[in-house]
Every structure is written in C-alpha cells, then in structure tokens.
C-alpha cells in the first residue's frame, strides 16, 4: 500500500467514524434550526442578498468587492462541479441515515463541499474590501460549513478541503481585481 493510499484510507476511516457519531446525535432544537438556516442561506440567497446590499450601500469599492466575490464564487462552482464528478465520493447519507435531518442533497457526490467553497470564497472576498464585516462574514461561512456536517450532507474532510479552496479563490480573486 502506498503512502497516499494509506493516508486516504486513514482520512476516510476517520470521516466515517465521525459521521456515524454526528448522524446519531439528537441535537437540541436550537442547533437543528441554526444548521437548517445556515445551510439554506448557503444555497445562495444569503450571498445574493449580501451582494445586493453591497451594491446599494458599499461605497466606492462596491463594484470591485462584488466582482471579486462573484469571480471567486463562479470559479469555485466550476471547480466543485468538476471535482465532484471526478472523485465520485458518495455523501454520508448514502451510507447511513441521519437521525433528525431529512434534507435531500443537491446532488449525489460529496467531495468537496460546494456550499463551503462558495461561503469562504464570498465571505473572504468581501472581507478584503470591508474588514469591519469580517467577523460576521466568517461566522456565516463557518456556520454554513458546520451545518453541512451536522445535517449529514458532507464528511469533515469535504468541508475542510472546501474551505481551503474557497480561501485560495478569495485571495486570488481579490488580488486580480484590487
């Protein structure tokens, strides 16, 4: 067994073990509501609304900010669509049912988390232009990422890789437009 293969097996084993624990956890009602709201916000309406607010009230840098966020998000969507099909990793809900979340996944593949890529790409792109919003934007991005795990849509490694891709895309997009 090669080192990369052994490492992937180790990560997969840990992902499945953690997934089983999360899927069997009867979370308190407030966590359920928070996770559902966060994941629905990550479906796009939160970022579209944020873009509209920036366009209306964002000052002189609004076009650069929205342009960087849109570039990072669009690139992220292209990347996750390609990588999901290339890897073909099944979602946690394909292995074990969740004890309280009954959401249907947007597609059948898990790796990487598209919600997380988009959340970090947009949040960090906008944070570059509006540093006073960084805490709130990062709270939204982390909430979306955590909700994908809590709702049984993604494994931990899907979300970690998604966050890393989103961060890189945000830095790249802001470097290009700024």
URKA-V675051 format. One record per helix or strand of 2 or more residues. SS is the DSSP state (a for helix, b for strand). FROM is the first residue (numbers start at 1). LEN is the number of residues. If there is no record, write none. Layout:
SS;FROM;LEN, SS;FROM;LEN
This chain:
a;3;21, a;29;13, a;45;13, a;59;29, a;92;3, a;114;16, a;131;20, a;156;22
